[in-house]
Amino acid sequence: MFRRRESVPFSFVAEADRFRSNVTPPPLPRSTVSERVGRALIGLVVVGGIAGSLLLGLPALGPEQAPAHTQQTEAAHGR
């Protein structure tokens, strides 16, 4: 296995955890109106797809509404 030759002092590791940079990152660019409208449309399509799948899928998950056919044997007819 690979071994480090020089040991890292614990204080260095502790300092690395609390180090804060004084350089601020550049501000994020503002989204344009068309990007916001596009995101809204994508959200509506996703929500509409979920709602549509629920509307179409719930009848298949419900109990069967067809009349139950019972099999009658000859003995049940009383021959």
Backbone hydrogen bonds, N-H to C=O, Kabsch-Sander energy under -0.5 kcal/mol:
donor,donor_aa,acceptor,acceptor_aa,energy
12,F,9,P,-0.6
13,V,9,P,-1.3
14,A,10,F,-2.5
15,E,11,S,-2.4
16,A,12,F,-1.8
17,D,13,V,-1.2
18,R,14,A,-1.0
19,F,16,A,-0.5
24,T,22,N,-0.6
36,R,32,T,-2.0
37,V,33,V,-2.6
38,G,34,S,-2.3
39,R,35,E,-2.3
40,A,36,R,-2.2
41,L,37,V,-2.5
42,I,38,G,-2.3
43,G,39,R,-2.3
44,L,40,A,-2.5
45,V,41,L,-2.4
46,V,42,I,-2.3
47,V,43,G,-2.6
48,G,44,L,-2.7
49,G,45,V,-2.3
50,I,46,V,-2.2
51,A,47,V,-2.6
52,G,48,G,-2.7
53,S,49,G,-2.3
54,L,50,I,-2.0
55,L,51,A,-2.5
56,L,52,G,-2.4
57,G,53,S,-2.0
58,L,54,L,-2.3
61,L,57,G,-1.1
61,L,58,L,-0.5
62,G,58,L,-1.2
70,T,68,A,-0.6
73,T,71,Q,-0.5
77,H,73,T,-0.8
78,G,74,E,-0.6
78,G,75,A,-0.6
79,R,74,E,-1.0
